[in-house]
Amino acid sequence: MARATRVPLDKGWAWMVVLGTFGNLALVVGILKSFGVLLVELSHIYNVPASLLASSQSLCGWLHLGLAPLSNNLSQRFSHRLVVFCGGVLSVVGLVATSFVRDVGWFFITYGVITGLGFGLILAPALVMPGLYFEKKLPLALGLSSSGSGLGSFIFPNLMRFLLDEYSVGGCLLIMGGIMLHVCPFALLYRPTLYWEKKSYTTNKTKHI
């Protein structure tokens, strides 16, 4: 049975929500899984074993999944749009800061913790959003949204390899931070479902004046 709601289920703006989730998954998963491209270079810069740097990657990966309960709870309180937007800003700060650090301890903080926190605020709310806008076409919407992670995993390792050759590690991370900023406009596509109720109320009120 269809839900009684003014939200454009399975149509209209719902597909913009899919676009937002597609883009955010491409960015988060793509960048996270491209870390191995930088591993050897970072090992030389910090003069530490690659296994130690892999621990920071594990920390970032754990945070991007482990924060799901917290990020979804925050989304219920402050909206998915705001939480994902803040996660985008936080991940940009983490990547840009990482491009300047030359100590492995700070690397754990800037990449492992700050960037991981940003990824954690993005991923879970982004995955939840299509479920608020789709009913009959939810499997299709989830499939299209999730395919963004595959595209990101294909594009970003090659892009990071090119940037690494052209601009070194610092320049590569700085540019990736700029690319990660695209999470913010994708987040703006996540209109809260309450928006449609308010819009309908305003329209009806105007008609009666």
Backbone as a ProteinNet text record, in pm:
[ID]
protein_1_A
[PRIMARY]
MARATRVPLDKGWAWMVVLGTFGNLALVVGILKSFGVLLVELSHIYNVPASLLASSQSLCGWLHLGLAPLSNNLSQRFSHRLVVFCGGVLSVVGLVATSFVRDVGWFFITYGVITGLGFGLILAPALVMPGLYFEKKLPLALGLSSSGSGLGSFIFPNLMRFLLDEYSVGGCLLIMGGIMLHVCPFALLYRPTLYWEKKSYTTNKTKHI
[TERTIARY]
85.3	0	88.5	57.4	137.6	123.3	227.9	225	149.1	67.5	-6.2	88.8	141.8	241.1	245	293.4	309.4	450.5	534.7	670.3	660.8	738.8	732.8	797.1	724	776.8	795.4	911.6	942.4	939.8	944.1	936.9	997.1	1014.6	1057.4	1186.8	1181.1	1302	1365.3	1290.2	1345.3	1470	1472.8	1588.3	1707	1683.3	1793.5	1858.9	1778.6	1832	1922.7	1880.1	1964.4	2096.7	2090.6	2212.8	2305.2	2248.6	2329.2	2397.9	2324.9	2383.7	2486.8	2458.6	2554.9	2687.3	2680.2	2801.1	2876.3	2803.8	2869.8	2936.6	2872.7	2934.8	3057.3	3050.1	3165.8	3285.1	3259.5	3367.3	3423.7	3337.5	3383.2	3451.2	3382	3437.3	3555.8	3544.6	3653.4	3782.5	3775.1	3895.1	3948.2	3858.4	3900.6	3975.2	3925.9	3987	4108.9	4137.1	4253.3	4377.5	4364.4	4474.8	4602.1	4585.9	4702.6	4794.7	4741.1	4822.6	4928.7	4893.6	4984.1	5070.4	5043.2	5104.5	5257.1	5314.8	5460.6	5524.2	5466.4	5520.4	5512.1	5401	5385.7	5482.8	5509.5	5604.9	5744	5781.7	5911.6	5914.5	5804.8	5799.6	5809.8	5733.4	5731.4	5837.9	5904	6009.4	5958.5	5845.1	5784.2	5740.5	5720.4	5673.7	5534.6	5510.7	5379.1	5268.7	5302.9	5203	5147.7	5232.3	5187.5	5088.5	5118.2	5027.1	4895.8	4903.4	4781.3	4688.3	4746.8	4664	4579.5	4636.9	4559.4	4445.5	4470.7	4365.9	4254.6	4294.9	4196	4111.8	4175.8	4103.8	4002.6	4045.5	3955.7	3840.1	3872.7	3769.4	3671.2	3722.3	3632.7	3538.4	3591.4	3507.8	3400.1	3432	3333.3	3216.8	3236.5	3127.4	3074.2	3165.3	3126	3044.6	3051.8	2976	2832.2	2792.5	2657.7	2546.7	2546.5	2438.3	2435.4	2553.5	2560	2515.4	2566.9	2533.8	2386.1	2326.3	2183.1	2099.9	2147.5	2077.9	2083.2	2200.4	2214.3	2127.3	2114.6	2032.2	1885.6	1840.5	1702.4	1677.9	1781.3	1766	1789.4	1889.3	1928.8	1907	1864.7	1841	1961.7	1934.8	2039.6	2126	2062.7	2135.1	2245.8	2212.4	2309.8	2422.7	2389.9	2492.8	2589	2537	2624.4	2707.8	2648.9	2722.3	2838.9	2812.6	2919.2	3025.1	2982.5	3078.3	3168.2	3111.3	3191.1	3295.6	3255.2	3349.8	3460.9	3422.8	3521	3620.6	3572.6	3663.2	3756.9	3709.1	3795.4	3905.8	3868.4	3967.3	4071.4	4026.6	4119.4	4216.6	4168	4255.6	4351.2	4301.2	4387.2	4494.4	4456.3	4554.1	4658.5	4615.1	4708.2	4813.8	4778.4	4874.2	4991.3	4976.8	5082.4	5161.7	5108.6	5176.7	5297.6	5399	5521.3	5558.8	5463.1	5485.4	5375.5	5413.9	5316.8	5210	5245.8	5147.6	5034.6	5071.9	4970.3	4892.2	4957	4887.7	4771.9	4794	4686.5	4569.2	4601.7	4495.7	4421.2	4497.5	4433.2	4361.5	4427.5	4363.4	4280.4	4342.1	4271.8	4149.7	4161.9	4052.8	3963.3	4020.9	3938	3869.1	3947.8	3888.2	3792.4	3829.2	3740.9	3609.2	3614.2	3491	3403.5	3467.9	3392.6	3324.4	3398.6	3341.6	3225.7	3243	3138.7	3010.2	3021.3	2901.4	2832.9	2906.8	2850.9	2780.2	2845.6	2803.6	2663.9	2640.7	2513.7	2392.5	2393.3	2277.8	2255.3	2364.4	2349.7	2279.8	2310.4	2247.2	2100.2	2066.2	1928.4	1835	1886	1800.9	1713.2	1763.3	1673.7	1552.6	1568.2	1455.7	1344.3	1373.7	1271.3	1194.5	1248.8	1188.6	1138.8	1164	1124.4	1045.4	954.9	874.6	874.3	802	796.9	929.5	999.2	1124.7	1247.3	1228.5	1340.2	1456.9	1432.9	1547.4	1629.9	1561.5	1632.2	1710.5	1647.7	1714.2	1837.8	1827.1	1941.9	2053.1	2013.9	2114.4	2190.2	2117.5	2183.2	2271.1	2221.2	2299.2	2428.5	2417	2533.5	2636.7	2593.2	2688.2	2791	2761.3	2857.5	2986.7	2977.3	3098.4	3188	3127.5	3206.9	3275.2	3202.3	3261.2	3376.2	3356.1	3462.3	3585	3563.2	3675.1	3752.2	3687.9	3754.8	3829.8	3769.6	3826.3	3939	3916.8	4009.5	4149.5	4167.2	4306	4388	4328.6	4398.2	4421.4	4321.7	4337	4445.4	4446.9	4546.6	4687.3	4698.3	4828.2	4880.3	4791.3	4828.9	4869.4	4789.1	4818.8	4948	4972.8	5095.1	5218.1	5210.1	5321.7	5343.5	5235.3	5244.1	5274.1	5216.3	5221.7	5275.9	5323.4	5374.7	5260.6	5294.5	5192.3	5113.4	5184.5	5116	5017.5	5058.2	4969.7	4853	4878	4771.1	4664	4705.8	4609.5	4534.7	4603.2	4539	4429.3	4458.9	4359.2	4244.2	4276	4169.8	4078.8	4137.6	4054.4	3958.1	4006.3	3919	3809.2	3844.5	3743.8	3639.4	3686.5	3595.1	3494.1	3523.9	3430.8	3298.6	3299.7	3176.5	3070.2	3108.9	3008.9	2904.1	2947.6	2856.2	2742	2768.7	2653.9	2568.8	2631	2550.9	2459.2	2510.1	2429.5	2309.4	2324.2	2214.3	2096.1	2118.8	2009.4	1918.7	1964.1	1886.5	1782.5	1680.3	1573.4	1503	1486.1	1411.2	1268.6	1213.1	1076.4	976.9	1010.7	922.7	908.4	1006.7	1001.8	875.2	836.6	720.6	590.6	587.6	469.6	454.1	565.6	561.9	525.4	579.8	550.5	402.2	346.1	204.6	118.5	158.4	83.1	86	203.4	217	133.8	132.3	55.2	-93.8	-141	-281.8	-324.3	-235.3	-264.7	-275.8	-188.1	-190.7	-318.6	-366.6	-488.3	-611.4	-607.4	-724.3	-723.2	-613.8	-609	-679.6
-119.7	0	124.2	216.4	338	425	488.3	577.4	705.5	751.8	876.9	992	1049.8	1154.4	1242.4	1364.6	1456.9	1450.5	1368.7	1350.4	1287.5	1336.7	1280.2	1141.7	1041.1	905.5	850.9	792	723.3	816.2	945.4	1036.1	1170.4	1254.7	1392.1	1403.7	1477.7	1506.4	1381.1	1273.9	1149	1106.5	1131.9	1092.4	1184.5	1305.3	1392.8	1342.5	1283.6	1221.5	1104.2	1027.1	916.9	970.9	1080.8	1142.3	1184.8	1243.7	1285	1168.1	1058.9	940.6	875.6	870.3	815.9	892.1	1024.1	1104.9	1091.8	1090.5	1080.7	945.8	839.4	707	696	755.1	753.2	823.4	933.9	1010.1	940	899.6	840.1	704.9	614.9	480.9	485.2	567.1	576.5	625.7	732.2	787.1	693	633.2	542.5	421.4	367.1	247	277.7	404.7	442.8	466.9	447.3	477.4	400.6	279.2	197.5	260.5	347.9	416.1	503.3	560.6	651.9	581.7	457.1	388.9	389.4	353.3	345.3	483.6	582.1	718.2	773.3	750.4	797.6	726.9	600.5	525	586.4	634.2	699.9	836.7	911.1	1044.9	1038.2	947.2	937.9	843.6	772.1	678.2	575	518.3	416.3	298.9	181.7	67.1	92.1	34.9	50.7	-8.9	-110.4	-173.2	-74.4	18.2	119	215	255.8	344.8	274.6	144.7	68.8	71.1	86.3	95.4	222.2	330.3	454.6	440.1	365.8	338.4	255	159.6	76.8	161.3	256.9	347	430.3	484.9	564.5	478.6	356	266.1	225.2	204.3	166.7	281.8	403.2	518.1	540.8	520.6	550.3	452.5	335.9	240.8	239.9	250.7	240.1	356.6	470.4	587.4	587.9	481.6	478.4	504.1	438.5	466.9	612.8	670	808.9	904.6	884.5	975.9	969.2	850.2	839.9	903.4	891.1	956.1	1107.5	1158.5	1302.9	1348.6	1263.5	1298.3	1311.8	1226	1234.8	1365.5	1413.8	1535.3	1662.6	1660.1	1783.4	1779.4	1670.4	1646.6	1580.4	1494.2	1423.6	1522.1	1625	1724.2	1789.9	1834.2	1905.1	1812.8	1690.1	1597	1561.3	1530.8	1496.5	1617.2	1734.8	1857.4	1877.6	1864.4	1879.5	1771.5	1650	1543.6	1575.4	1638.6	1678.7	1781.5	1880.5	1983.5	1921.6	1831.1	1767.5	1683.2	1609.7	1526.7	1612.2	1724.8	1817.3	1871.2	1912	1961.4	1854.3	1729.3	1620.9	1594.7	1591	1564	1679.4	1802	1917.9	1926.7	1903.7	1905.5	1795	1679.1	1568.2	1602.9	1687.1	1723.4	1804.3	1860.5	1944.5	1876.1	1769	1707.7	1627	1624.5	1549.2	1457.8	1433.6	1345.8	1240.2	1115.4	1006.9	1016.4	1074	1090.9	1183.7	1295.3	1387.5	1326.6	1239.6	1172.3	1087.7	1020	941.2	1030.3	1151.5	1242.4	1302	1354.6	1424.9	1330	1218.8	1125	1020.6	953.6	845.3	890.6	1002.2	1046.6	1150.1	1262.7	1371.1	1329.5	1276.6	1232.2	1116.2	1024.7	912.8	958.1	1058.3	1113.7	1175.1	1247	1305.7	1200	1094.7	985.3	919.3	905.5	841.5	921	1053.8	1138.1	1139.7	1103.3	1106.3	976.3	863.9	737	691.7	674.4	617.1	702.5	834.9	916.2	913.6	907.9	902.6	773.9	663.9	536	531.7	604.7	604.4	688.6	796.6	892.4	832	743.6	688.4	616.5	556.3	487.7	580.7	709	806.6	857.6	838	891.9	785.5	660.7	554.6	446.8	385.8	276.2	161	176.5	70.4	54.4	164.8	160	163.7	128.4	133.9	43.1	-81.7	-164.6	-100.7	-40.3	26.4	146	224.5	342.4	304.2	199.5	155.9	100.5	30.4	-22.8	87.4	188.2	300.1	379.2	400.6	475	401.7	271.7	192.8	178.9	191.3	178.6	291.4	399.3	508.2	462.9	371.2	322.1	247.6	172.9	102.5	197.6	301.3	399.8	473.2	511.1	580.8	493.3	364.9	272.2	249.5	272.4	257.7	385	500.8	627.3	677.7	677.8	748.5	688.1	556.6	507.5	557.5	558.8	608.7	759.7	831.3	975.3	1008.1	937.6	963.3	927.1	823.9	788.3	900.1	956.4	1068	1190	1224.4	1340.6	1319.9	1197.8	1167.7	1189.3	1148.1	1166.3	1313	1388.6	1528.3	1625.2	1599.7	1698.9	1645.8	1525.2	1460.3	1432.4	1377.8	1336.1	1454.5	1562.2	1678	1739.6	1757	1813.5	1722.8	1593.2	1496.1	1503.6	1502.8	1508.2	1641.3	1748.9	1880	1884.8	1831.5	1829.1	1735.2	1620.9	1528.9	1592.4	1677.4	1751.1	1843.8	1909.1	1994.8	1915.9	1798.9	1713.3	1667.4	1637.6	1590.7	1696.9	1822.3	1931.1	1915.5	1835.5	1814	1739.6	1682.8	1620.9	1724.6	1847	1950.6	1981.7	2007.3	2027.2	1902.1	1783.6	1660.8	1653.9	1698	1695.7	1789	1898.1	1993.3	1934.3	1823.7	1756.5	1679.9	1661.2	1585.1	1673.5	1706.1	1784.8	1701.1	1756.2	1682.4	1657.5	1543.4	1512.1	1614	1677.2	1780.1	1899.7	1917.9	2029.5	2024	1903.3	1890.2	1915.8	1881.5	1911.8	2063.1	2130.1	2275.4	2344.2	2292.6	2352.2	2339	2220.9	2199	2288.9	2304.5	2390.7	2535.7	2581.5	2719.5	2742.4	2644.9	2656.7	2664.5	2576.6	2573.6	2702	2753.5	2876.8	2994.2	2996.1	3103.3	3099.8	2978.2	2967	3018.4	3008.1	3049.4	3197.3	3266.7	3411.4	3489.2
0	0	0	-85.9	-98.7	26.2	64.5	179.2	144	237.8	218.1	246.9	145.6	162.8	39.5	57.8	-53.9	-111.6	-53.1	-105.8	-245.1	-342.9	-479.6	-485.2	-439.9	-436.3	-577.6	-602.5	-729	-850.1	-829.7	-944.9	-907.5	-1007.2	-984	-906.3	-796	-718.4	-659	-652.1	-598.4	-675.2	-806.4	-887.1	-863.6	-817.7	-779.6	-651.4	-564.8	-443.3	-480.7	-580.2	-628.8	-682.8	-756	-808.4	-694.6	-590.9	-477.1	-409.5	-389.6	-326.8	-417.3	-545.8	-642.7	-634.8	-636.5	-632.6	-501.7	-390.9	-261.1	-240.7	-285.1	-273.5	-362.9	-481.2	-570.8	-506.4	-439.6	-377.7	-254.7	-164.6	-38.7	-62.2	-128.2	-148.8	-244.4	-348.9	-445.9	-383.7	-304.9	-241.4	-134.6	-57.9	48.1	-7.5	-116.5	-173.4	-260.8	-281.9	-362.6	-277.9	-148.8	-57.5	-92.1	-141.3	-174	-276.9	-360.8	-461.8	-395.1	-280	-209.4	-105.4	-78.9	34.9	29.9	-83.4	-94.7	-79.9	-147.1	-139.4	2.5	68.9	206.3	300.2	273.2	354	345.9	227.9	210.7	279.6	269.3	328.6	480.8	542.3	687.5	743.1	652.7	692.6	793.8	762.4	848.6	761	818.9	740.1	681.8	566.6	504.4	591.1	670.7	757.4	860.4	906.7	1002.8	937.5	815.2	743.2	710.3	687.2	660.6	781.3	900.5	1021	1020	969.2	960.1	859.6	754.1	656	719	802.4	871.9	967	1033.7	1124.3	1047.8	935.3	851.3	800.3	758.1	708.2	816	937.7	1046.8	1080.5	1083.7	1116.6	1011.2	884.8	780.1	783.4	846	863.9	1006.7	1103.7	1243.3	1295.2	1228.4	1272.8	1221.8	1152.5	1094	1196.1	1312.4	1409.1	1453.1	1479.2	1522.6	1412.2	1291.8	1182.3	1145.7	1151.7	1123	1233.7	1357.6	1467.9	1454.7	1417.1	1395	1278.5	1176.8	1061.3	1098.8	1190.7	1235.8	1311.9	1375.3	1456.8	1376.5	1287.9	1218	1066.5	1011.2	869	803.5	707.4	634.1	555.6	502.3	422.8	505	625.3	708	752.1	791.5	839.1	726.9	609	496.3	454.9	453.9	420.2	516.8	646.7	746.5	729.9	695.3	670.3	552.3	449.9	335.1	372.1	451.5	495.6	579.6	669.9	758.3	679.5	580.5	500.8	415.8	367	292.3	383	503.5	600.1	628.3	645.1	672.8	559.9	436.3	322.3	295.7	304.9	282.3	390.7	515.1	624.3	605.5	558	536	431.9	336.3	231.6	285.7	406.6	463.5	574.9	632.3	747.2	700.9	784.7	756.5	872.8	960.8	1074.6	1076.6	1096.2	1087.5	1196.8	1311	1417.4	1376	1314	1263.2	1147.8	1071.6	961.3	1014.6	1126.2	1186.8	1227	1272.3	1315.4	1196.2	1098.9	987.1	891.7	858.6	765.2	838.2	935.3	1003.1	1079.4	1153.7	1240.2	1171.7	1128.2	1074.3	943.9	850.7	725	748.1	838.1	870.3	929.5	1017.6	1074	964.5	873	762.3	677.4	642.8	564.1	639.4	772.4	851.8	856.9	852.9	852.3	716	612.7	476.4	441.9	468	407.7	449.2	578.9	623.5	586.8	612	570.8	419.1	343.3	197.5	155	222	188.4	229.6	333.7	384.1	297.4	239.5	168.7	59.6	-28.2	-131.1	-72.8	45.5	108	149.5	164.4	200.7	79.7	-38.9	-160.8	-258.1	-226.2	-319.2	-247.3	-322.7	-270.9	-371.4	-480.2	-580.8	-653.8	-677	-751.8	-661	-534.1	-439.6	-479.8	-524.4	-566	-677.9	-776.1	-885.2	-832.8	-745.3	-690.3	-610.5	-529.4	-449.5	-537.8	-643.7	-736.1	-807.2	-854.8	-922.2	-825.5	-704.6	-605.5	-570.5	-546.4	-505.1	-615.5	-739.3	-850.3	-849.9	-778.7	-767	-702.2	-604.5	-537.9	-635.2	-727.2	-827.7	-924.1	-965.2	-1056.7	-989.4	-863.7	-791.5	-772.9	-744.6	-726.5	-856	-969.2	-1099	-1138	-1111.4	-1158.1	-1068.4	-938.3	-849.7	-838.8	-840.6	-838.6	-957.4	-1075.4	-1194	-1186	-1135.7	-1121.4	-1019.4	-908.6	-805.1	-853.1	-933.9	-989.8	-1079.9	-1159.7	-1247.6	-1165.1	-1064.8	-981.1	-902.8	-861.4	-787.4	-875	-1000.4	-1093	-1127.3	-1133.8	-1175.9	-1060.5	-943.7	-836.4	-704	-700.2	-578.9	-480.5	-365.5	-268.6	-215.5	-176.4	-120.2	-217.5	-339.7	-440.7	-471.3	-473.6	-499.8	-391.4	-265.8	-155.4	-152.5	-186.4	-189.8	-295.9	-412.9	-520.7	-486.2	-423.6	-384.3	-279.7	-193.9	-99.8	-171.1	-277.3	-356.6	-425.8	-475.6	-540.4	-438.8	-318.5	-213.9	-175.1	-203.4	-172.7	-248.3	-355	-431.6	-351.1	-237	-149.7	-108.1	-87.7	-37.6	-135.3	-264.8	-355.1	-371.5	-364.1	-368.6	-246.3	-130.7	-8.8	-19.3	-92.9	-106.6	-184.1	-253.4	-323.9	-228.4	-103.5	-5.4	62.7	-8.9	51.7	158.2	278	380.8	333.8	369.6	326.1	380.2	492.1	548.4	454.2	366.8	271.4	186.5	146.2	58	132.4	259.8	340	357	386	401.9	271.5	159.4	29	-3.9	24.7	-2.3	85.5	211.9	303.9	257.2	212.9	166.5	41.4	-50.1	-173.9	-145.2	-56.3	-22.1	50.5	134.3	207.7	111.9	8.9	-89.3	-170.8	-202.7	-283.1	-209.5	-76.5	0.1	35	1.3	28	-82.8
[MASK]
+++++++++++++++++++++++++++++++++++++++++++++++++++++++++++++++++++++++++++++++++++++++++++++++++++++++++++++++++++++++++++++++++++++++++++++++++++++++++++++++++++++++++++++++++++++++++++++++++++++++++++++++++

